[in-house]
Amino acid sequence: MRTFQSGHYVQQDHYRSFQPNPINRAWVLDNMALIQLLGQADRELGRLDMYSDYIPNIDLFIRMHVLKEATQSSKIEGTQTNMEDALLEREDVALDKRDDWEEVQNYVAAMNQAVARLKKLPFSARLMRETHKTLLQGVRGKHKQPGAFRHSQNWIGGATINDAVFVPPVHTTIAELMGDIELFAHNDTQYFPELLKIALVHYQFETIHPFLDGNGRVGRLLITLYLVNKGILKQPVLYLSDFFERNRAHYYDNLMRVREKNDLLQWFKFFLVGVIETAKSSIATFDNILKLQKQVDGQIQTLGSRTANAQKVLRYLYQHPMIDAAKTGKVAEISPASAYKLVADLEQFGILKEITGGKRGKMYLFDAYLQLFR
């Protein structure tokens, strides 16, 4: 790592592009502070993975983790959708917010699809392209070659390429560079810790910037996909976008510091701190979910014959914590009158909170649950 060279600038017609060096090679880990941080990150990630094993019906709660990841990752790119907005149906979203809403929904779909595809397809350039295609389907980037590596030059920051903050490599080298990432990700002959591997893969991917649009979101998705693909996580429960969003300036500065000063060590430390903080936060969230679940289950037991219907509604709410009376009736398979009564009971318990303030078309939020993800 001491001799690491990130790459070099290449003079093009009227600008300079950055050509990164390949990463699939032998690495020597020789910094004790980093090794200590790596050990801590491994322990916290192991605790999170073990914890997720003991959560009953964990699939119910993963959806909300993905939704939070989608809103935070998209926020880094400038969208303004929050979690409440993301829970709305398309027709209930204001027209001026609909583009942002659709991008968040695409992120959720891309993550879910990619995790499912890992059962048959390894972590690969093909998986990245498929994920990118879903991410850009029908949204603002739909004309920027969804699912295909770029065939032209792009840049980061600045109104034109001449005043850009960073110019990625020319498109003719992308296939070779992405092939190098694949080889590195699956290189079992030269050991390198998996957390540092994905940290380096994320840096290299963002430096290559292989797509015309959506590189940041795909690059952040790759972190979770890699950890699941390598069996480090059994479930997709670690998402770093919230950490990156809260430390956005440091995130971008540390990526540029690698390119400009070959300071890979600082990027690794920043990444591992993100893993540690996020794993601890996720464990606390799961712990609070279990406490809330116990409290809510105790409350609905007093409903007598309506308890079973309340349980059906709560199962829905753990995946989608926004509901109205009509949806309640459909979920619990009860009459409209019974649905209104059940909603009133849940509101009286404080489980549901009315958020529209109108007399008709009332929407309710499982607010205590949603707060755990804010």
C-alpha positions as CSV (number, residue, x, y, z in Angstrom):
1,M,0.0,0.0,0.0
2,R,2.9,2.4,0.6
3,T,3.9,2.2,-3.0
4,F,0.3,2.5,-4.3
5,Q,-0.1,4.6,-7.4
6,S,-3.7,5.4,-8.3
7,G,-3.1,6.3,-12.0
8,H,-2.1,9.1,-14.2
9,Y,-3.6,11.9,-16.3
10,V,-3.7,11.6,-20.0
11,Q,-3.9,14.6,-22.3
12,Q,-6.8,14.5,-24.7
13,D,-7.7,17.2,-27.3
14,H,-8.5,20.0,-24.9
15,Y,-8.7,18.3,-21.5
16,R,-7.0,15.7,-19.3
17,S,-8.7,12.5,-18.3
18,F,-7.6,10.3,-15.5
19,Q,-6.4,6.8,-16.3
20,P,-6.6,4.5,-13.2
21,N,-4.1,1.7,-12.7
22,P,-5.4,-1.9,-12.5
23,I,-6.2,-3.1,-9.0
24,N,-6.0,-6.9,-9.5
25,R,-2.6,-7.5,-8.1
26,A,-0.9,-8.5,-4.8
27,W,-1.5,-6.2,-1.9
28,V,0.5,-5.9,1.3
29,L,-1.4,-4.7,4.4
30,D,1.2,-3.1,6.6
31,N,-0.5,-0.4,8.7
32,M,-1.3,-1.4,12.2
33,A,-3.9,1.3,12.8
34,L,-5.8,0.1,9.7
35,I,-5.5,-3.6,10.8
36,Q,-7.0,-2.6,14.2
37,L,-9.9,-0.7,12.5
38,L,-10.4,-3.6,10.1
39,G,-10.7,-6.0,13.1
40,Q,-13.3,-3.8,14.7
41,A,-15.3,-3.5,11.5
42,D,-15.2,-7.3,11.0
43,R,-16.5,-7.8,14.6
44,E,-19.4,-5.3,14.2
45,L,-20.3,-6.8,10.8
46,G,-20.3,-10.3,12.3
47,R,-22.5,-9.1,15.2
48,L,-25.0,-7.6,12.7
49,D,-25.0,-10.8,10.6
50,M,-25.6,-12.9,13.7
51,Y,-28.2,-10.6,15.0
52,S,-30.1,-10.8,11.7
53,D,-30.3,-14.6,12.1
54,Y,-32.3,-14.2,15.3
55,I,-34.9,-11.7,14.0
56,P,-38.2,-13.4,13.3
57,N,-39.5,-12.6,9.8
58,I,-36.5,-10.4,9.0
59,D,-37.7,-10.0,5.4
60,L,-40.5,-7.8,6.8
61,F,-38.0,-5.2,8.0
62,I,-35.4,-5.4,5.2
63,R,-37.8,-3.6,2.9
64,M,-37.6,-0.5,5.1
65,H,-33.8,-0.7,5.3
66,V,-33.8,-0.8,1.5
67,L,-36.2,2.1,1.3
68,K,-34.0,4.2,3.7
69,E,-31.0,3.3,1.6
70,A,-32.8,4.3,-1.6
71,T,-33.8,7.7,-0.2
72,Q,-30.4,8.5,1.2
73,S,-28.4,7.3,-1.8
74,S,-30.7,9.3,-4.1
75,K,-30.4,12.3,-1.8
76,I,-26.6,12.3,-2.4
77,E,-27.5,12.8,-6.1
78,G,-29.8,15.7,-5.4
79,T,-33.3,14.2,-5.1
80,Q,-35.6,15.5,-2.3
81,T,-37.8,12.5,-1.6
82,N,-38.1,11.5,2.0
83,M,-39.3,8.2,3.4
84,E,-42.9,9.3,3.9
85,D,-43.0,10.5,0.2
86,A,-41.4,7.2,-0.9
87,L,-44.2,5.2,0.8
88,L,-47.0,7.0,-1.2
89,E,-48.6,5.5,-4.3
90,R,-47.6,7.2,-7.5
91,E,-50.9,8.9,-8.0
92,D,-50.7,10.4,-4.5
93,V,-47.3,12.1,-5.2
94,A,-47.3,15.8,-6.2
95,L,-46.4,16.2,-9.8
96,D,-43.3,18.3,-9.0
97,K,-42.0,15.5,-6.8
98,R,-42.8,12.6,-9.0
99,D,-39.5,12.4,-10.9
100,D,-37.6,12.1,-7.6
101,W,-40.2,9.6,-6.3
102,E,-39.7,7.4,-9.4
103,E,-35.9,7.4,-9.0
104,V,-36.2,6.2,-5.4
105,Q,-38.6,3.4,-6.4
106,N,-36.2,2.4,-9.2
107,Y,-33.4,2.2,-6.6
108,V,-35.5,-0.1,-4.5
109,A,-36.4,-2.3,-7.5
110,A,-32.7,-2.4,-8.6
111,M,-31.5,-3.5,-5.2
112,N,-34.2,-6.2,-4.8
113,Q,-33.6,-7.5,-8.3
114,A,-29.8,-7.5,-7.9
115,V,-30.0,-9.4,-4.6
116,A,-32.3,-12.0,-6.2
117,R,-30.0,-12.3,-9.2
118,L,-27.0,-13.1,-7.0
119,K,-28.5,-16.6,-6.5
120,K,-27.7,-17.3,-10.2
121,L,-25.3,-14.6,-11.2
122,P,-22.0,-13.7,-9.5
123,F,-20.8,-10.2,-8.6
124,S,-19.9,-9.1,-12.1
125,A,-20.0,-6.4,-14.7
126,R,-23.1,-8.1,-16.1
127,L,-24.8,-7.7,-12.8
128,M,-23.8,-4.0,-12.7
129,R,-25.2,-3.4,-16.1
130,E,-28.5,-5.2,-15.3
131,T,-28.8,-3.2,-12.1
132,H,-28.1,0.1,-13.9
133,K,-30.8,-0.7,-16.5
134,T,-33.4,-1.1,-13.8
135,L,-32.2,2.0,-12.0
136,L,-32.6,4.3,-15.0
137,Q,-35.7,2.7,-16.5
138,G,-38.3,5.4,-17.3
139,V,-36.7,8.1,-15.3
140,R,-34.5,11.2,-16.0
141,G,-31.5,9.1,-17.1
142,K,-33.5,6.9,-19.4
143,H,-31.8,8.3,-22.5
144,K,-28.3,7.8,-21.1
145,Q,-27.7,4.2,-22.2
146,P,-29.4,2.3,-19.4
147,G,-27.6,-1.1,-18.9
148,A,-24.6,-0.2,-21.1
149,F,-21.2,1.2,-20.4
150,R,-20.7,4.6,-21.9
151,H,-19.4,5.2,-25.4
152,S,-18.4,8.8,-24.8
153,Q,-16.5,10.9,-22.4
154,N,-18.2,12.1,-19.2
155,W,-17.1,14.3,-16.3
156,I,-17.8,15.2,-12.7
157,G,-18.6,18.7,-11.5
158,G,-18.5,21.8,-13.7
159,A,-20.7,23.0,-16.4
160,T,-18.4,21.8,-19.2
161,I,-15.5,19.3,-19.4
162,N,-13.0,22.2,-19.3
163,D,-14.0,23.3,-15.8
164,A,-14.8,19.8,-14.5
165,V,-13.7,18.7,-11.0
166,F,-12.7,15.3,-12.3
167,V,-12.6,13.6,-15.8
168,P,-12.8,9.8,-15.7
169,P,-10.9,7.6,-18.2
170,V,-11.8,7.6,-21.9
171,H,-14.6,5.1,-22.8
172,T,-12.3,2.9,-24.9
173,T,-10.6,1.6,-21.7
174,I,-13.7,0.9,-19.7
175,A,-14.1,-2.8,-20.8
176,E,-10.6,-3.6,-19.7
177,L,-10.9,-1.7,-16.4
178,M,-14.2,-3.3,-15.5
179,G,-12.8,-6.7,-16.3
180,D,-9.9,-5.9,-13.9
181,I,-12.5,-5.2,-11.2
182,E,-14.1,-8.5,-11.8
183,L,-10.8,-10.4,-11.6
184,F,-9.9,-8.6,-8.4
185,A,-13.3,-9.3,-6.8
186,H,-12.9,-13.0,-7.4
187,N,-9.1,-13.3,-7.0
188,D,-8.7,-16.1,-4.4
189,T,-5.0,-16.7,-5.0
190,Q,-3.8,-13.4,-3.5
191,Y,-5.4,-12.7,-0.1
192,F,-6.8,-9.3,0.7
193,P,-9.5,-8.7,3.4
194,E,-13.0,-8.6,1.9
195,L,-14.0,-5.3,3.5
196,L,-10.9,-3.6,2.0
197,K,-11.6,-5.3,-1.3
198,I,-15.1,-3.8,-1.6
199,A,-13.8,-0.4,-0.4
200,L,-11.2,-0.5,-3.2
201,V,-13.8,-1.8,-5.7
202,H,-16.1,1.1,-4.8
203,Y,-13.3,3.6,-5.2
204,Q,-12.2,2.1,-8.5
205,F,-15.8,1.9,-9.9
206,E,-16.4,5.6,-9.0
207,T,-13.1,6.6,-10.6
208,I,-13.9,4.7,-13.8
209,H,-17.5,6.1,-13.8
210,P,-18.4,3.5,-16.5
211,F,-22.0,4.8,-17.1
212,L,-23.2,8.1,-18.4
213,D,-25.5,8.5,-15.4
214,G,-26.3,6.7,-12.1
215,N,-22.7,5.8,-11.2
216,G,-22.9,7.0,-7.6
217,R,-26.1,5.0,-6.9
218,V,-24.8,1.8,-8.6
219,G,-21.4,2.2,-6.8
220,R,-23.1,2.3,-3.4
221,L,-25.4,-0.6,-4.3
222,L,-22.3,-2.7,-5.1
223,I,-21.1,-2.6,-1.5
224,T,-24.2,-4.5,-0.1
225,L,-24.2,-6.8,-3.1
226,Y,-20.6,-7.8,-2.7
227,L,-21.0,-8.5,1.0
228,V,-24.0,-10.8,0.3
229,N,-22.3,-12.5,-2.6
230,K,-19.2,-13.3,-0.5
231,G,-21.4,-14.7,2.3
232,I,-20.2,-12.1,4.7
233,L,-23.8,-11.1,5.2
234,K,-26.6,-13.6,4.9
235,Q,-29.1,-10.9,4.4
236,P,-28.8,-7.4,2.7
237,V,-28.8,-5.5,6.0
238,L,-25.8,-3.1,5.7
239,Y,-26.3,0.1,3.7
240,L,-23.6,2.9,3.8
241,S,-25.5,5.7,1.9
242,D,-26.8,7.3,5.1
243,F,-23.2,7.5,6.4
244,F,-22.0,8.9,3.1
245,E,-24.8,11.4,3.0
246,R,-24.1,12.7,6.5
247,N,-20.4,12.9,5.6
248,R,-20.8,13.9,2.0
249,A,-17.9,16.4,1.8
250,H,-15.5,13.9,3.4
251,Y,-16.8,11.1,1.1
252,Y,-16.0,13.0,-2.1
253,D,-12.7,14.5,-0.6
254,N,-11.4,11.1,0.3
255,L,-12.2,9.6,-3.1
256,M,-10.3,12.6,-4.7
257,R,-7.5,12.3,-2.3
258,V,-6.8,8.8,-3.6
259,R,-6.6,10.0,-7.1
260,E,-4.6,13.2,-6.4
261,K,-2.3,12.0,-3.6
262,N,-2.4,8.2,-3.8
263,D,-3.8,8.2,-0.2
264,L,-5.6,4.9,-0.2
265,L,-5.1,4.6,3.6
266,Q,-7.3,7.5,4.4
267,W,-10.1,6.2,2.1
268,F,-9.9,2.7,3.8
269,K,-10.1,4.3,7.2
270,F,-13.1,6.4,6.3
271,F,-14.8,3.4,4.7
272,L,-14.3,1.1,7.7
273,V,-15.5,3.8,10.1
274,G,-18.7,3.9,8.0
275,V,-19.0,0.1,8.3
276,I,-18.6,0.2,12.0
277,E,-21.0,3.1,12.6
278,T,-23.6,1.7,10.2
279,A,-23.4,-1.9,11.6
280,K,-23.9,-0.5,15.2
281,S,-26.8,1.6,14.1
282,S,-28.5,-1.3,12.2
283,I,-28.1,-3.5,15.3
284,A,-29.7,-0.8,17.4
285,T,-32.6,-0.5,14.9
286,F,-33.2,-4.2,14.9
287,D,-33.2,-4.2,18.7
288,N,-35.7,-1.4,18.9
289,I,-37.9,-3.1,16.3
290,L,-38.1,-6.2,18.6
291,K,-39.0,-4.0,21.6
292,L,-41.7,-2.2,19.5
293,Q,-43.0,-5.5,18.3
294,K,-43.3,-6.8,21.8
295,Q,-45.1,-3.6,22.9
296,V,-47.5,-3.6,20.0
297,D,-48.3,-7.3,20.2
298,G,-49.2,-6.8,23.9
299,Q,-51.6,-4.0,22.9
300,I,-53.5,-5.8,20.2
301,Q,-54.0,-8.9,22.4
302,T,-56.7,-6.8,24.2
303,L,-58.8,-6.7,20.9
304,G,-60.2,-10.2,21.5
305,S,-61.7,-11.7,18.3
306,R,-60.2,-8.8,16.3
307,T,-56.6,-9.6,17.3
308,A,-56.0,-11.9,14.3
309,N,-57.1,-9.2,11.9
310,A,-54.9,-6.7,13.7
311,Q,-51.9,-9.1,13.3
312,K,-52.5,-9.2,9.6
313,V,-52.5,-5.5,9.3
314,L,-49.3,-5.1,11.4
315,R,-47.5,-7.6,9.3
316,Y,-48.3,-5.4,6.3
317,L,-47.3,-2.3,8.3
318,Y,-43.8,-3.6,9.1
319,Q,-43.2,-3.7,5.3
320,H,-45.2,-0.6,4.4
321,P,-45.9,1.6,7.4
322,M,-48.6,3.8,5.6
323,I,-52.2,2.7,5.2
324,D,-55.8,3.8,4.9
325,A,-59.1,2.1,5.8
326,A,-59.6,0.6,2.4
327,K,-56.2,-1.0,2.4
328,T,-56.8,-2.2,5.9
329,G,-60.0,-4.0,4.8
330,K,-58.2,-5.6,1.9
331,V,-55.2,-6.8,4.0
332,A,-57.4,-8.2,6.8
333,E,-60.1,-9.4,4.4
334,I,-62.8,-7.7,6.4
335,S,-65.8,-5.4,5.6
336,P,-65.3,-1.6,5.3
337,A,-67.2,-1.0,8.6
338,S,-64.9,-3.5,10.4
339,A,-61.8,-1.9,8.8
340,Y,-62.8,1.5,10.0
341,K,-63.3,0.1,13.5
342,L,-59.9,-1.7,13.4
343,V,-58.1,1.5,12.2
344,A,-59.8,3.4,15.1
345,D,-58.6,0.8,17.6
346,L,-55.0,1.0,16.3
347,E,-55.1,4.8,16.3
348,Q,-56.4,4.7,19.9
349,F,-53.4,2.5,20.9
350,G,-51.1,5.1,19.3
351,I,-49.9,2.5,16.8
352,L,-51.4,4.5,13.8
353,K,-51.2,8.2,13.5
354,E,-53.5,10.1,11.1
355,I,-51.4,12.4,8.8
356,T,-53.7,14.0,6.3
357,G,-55.9,16.0,8.7
358,G,-59.0,15.7,6.4
359,K,-62.4,14.1,7.0
360,R,-62.1,11.9,3.9
361,G,-59.2,10.0,2.3
362,K,-57.4,9.7,5.6
363,M,-54.0,8.2,5.6
364,Y,-52.3,6.7,8.6
365,L,-48.7,6.2,9.5
366,F,-47.1,3.5,11.8
367,D,-45.1,6.4,13.1
368,A,-43.2,4.8,16.0
369,Y,-41.8,2.2,13.5
370,L,-40.9,4.7,10.8
371,Q,-39.1,6.8,13.4
372,L,-36.6,3.9,13.9
373,F,-35.4,4.4,10.4
374,R,-35.1,8.2,10.4
